[in-house]
Amino acid sequence: MIRGDAGFKRRARFERNVTHLRSRLVDLGYRLLGRPSAVVPVIVGDVAYGRILSKYTLRRGGIVNLVEYPAVSAKSSRLRLQVMADHTLDDIEEFLQILDAAQRDALIEYHSFVSSPGEPANELTAESMVVPRGTTSLREGSGEM
């Protein structure tokens, strides 16, 4: 199968899917690591934000794994996405919609976590998370989103 026409077609679909997912994530403002492969690491920054984002992504039906400290540095947690030849472009687009909606929910929860009134300041800052372009960023200490 690997050397035949079926293998060639699977590899072509796989490469198309990897390229499509990576380019769409970059278009949406996400920061990626590595070279095109089956594993797509998406930097999310602070581990608290990464946990919240992965929670909402999973709740909405997107499958993600969070890689966090000590496997990576404390402020560079990442989502580990995996893509296969069997995914369709529609599957990838559906996942991107899930991630976008999860990100909106995660920003709200994370903001309430880092700016809880009356609580002592913690080491988490809005600057330690990665917010894709076109979204509302958090301004530390301002109470605004």
PAFI-168368 format. One record per residue (C-alpha): residue in one letter; x, y, z. Coordinates in steps of 0.2 Angstrom, whole numbers, padded with zeros to 4 digits, always signed. Layout:
<sites>
AXYZ;...
</sites>
This chain:
<sites>
M+0000+0000+0000;I+0014+0012+0005;R+0022+0011-0012;G+0007+0010-0023;D-0006+0022-0029;A-0016+0021-0012;G-0001+0026-0002;F+0003+0040-0014;K-0015+0047-0012;R-0015+0045+0007;R+0001+0055+0008;A-0006+0068-0003;R-0021+0070+0008;F-0010+0070+0023;E+0001+0084+0016;R-0014+0094+0011;N-0022+0092+0028;V-0006+0097+0037;T-0004+0112+0026;H-0022+0118+0028;L-0022+0116+0047;R-0006+0125+0049;S-0010+0139+0037;R-0027+0142+0044;L-0021+0143+0062;V-0008+0156+0057;D-0021+0165+0047;L-0031+0166+0064;G-0016+0172+0073;Y-0010+0157+0082;R+0009+0154+0084;L+0015+0137+0079;L+0031+0128+0082;G+0040+0115+0072;R+0039+0110+0054;P+0024+0103+0045;S+0021+0085+0052;A+0006+0075+0059;V+0009+0085+0076;V+0005+0103+0076;P+0010+0112+0092;V+0000+0128+0095;I+0008+0140+0108;V-0005+0146+0121;G+0007+0153+0134;D+0002+0152+0153;V-0003+0135+0159;A-0018+0141+0168;Y-0025+0148+0151;G-0020+0133+0142;R-0029+0122+0154;I-0045+0133+0153;L-0043+0133+0134;S-0041+0114+0132;K-0056+0112+0144;Y-0068+0122+0133;T-0061+0114+0117;L-0064+0097+0124;R-0081+0101+0130;R-0086+0107+0112;G-0080+0091+0104;G-0062+0096+0099;I-0048+0084+0104;V-0033+0092+0110;N-0019+0088+0122;L-0011+0101+0133;V+0008+0100+0135;E+0013+0110+0150;Y+0027+0113+0163;P+0039+0104+0166;A+0038+0096+0149;V+0039+0114+0142;S+0044+0130+0150;A+0032+0138+0162;K+0025+0151+0151;S+0025+0141+0135;S+0011+0128+0137;R+0005+0122+0120;L-0010+0113+0112;R-0004+0097+0104;L-0015+0094+0089;Q-0014+0079+0077;V-0019+0078+0059;M-0022+0063+0048;A-0025+0059+0030;D-0042+0053+0035;H-0047+0070+0041;T-0057+0080+0028;L-0055+0099+0025;D-0073+0101+0033;D-0066+0091+0049;I-0052+0104+0050;E-0064+0119+0048;E-0076+0112+0061;F-0061+0110+0073;L-0056+0128+0070;Q-0073+0134+0074;I-0073+0124+0090;L-0056+0131+0094;D-0062+0149+0091;A-0078+0147+0102;A-0068+0138+0115;Q-0055+0153+0115;R-0069+0166+0118;D-0075+0156+0133;A-0057+0153+0139;L-0053+0172+0138;I-0068+0176+0149;E-0064+0163+0162;Y-0045+0167+0162;H-0049+0186+0164;S-0060+0183+0179;F-0046+0172+0186;V-0032+0184+0184;S-0042+0199+0190;S-0052+0193+0204;P-0056+0209+0215;G-0050+0208+0233;E-0038+0194+0229;P-0019+0196+0231;A-0010+0198+0215;N-0004+0181+0208;E+0010+0178+0196;L-0002+0175+0181;T-0002+0189+0169;A-0012+0193+0153;E+0005+0195+0144;S+0010+0177+0148;M-0004+0170+0137;V-0005+0170+0118;V-0020+0178+0111;P-0023+0176+0092;R-0026+0191+0081;G-0043+0198+0080;T-0048+0193+0098;T-0049+0204+0112;S-0033+0205+0122;L-0033+0207+0141;R-0025+0222+0149;E-0017+0217+0166;G-0025+0226+0181;S-0037+0236+0170;G-0052+0225+0173;E-0055+0227+0154;M-0056+0214+0141;
</sites>
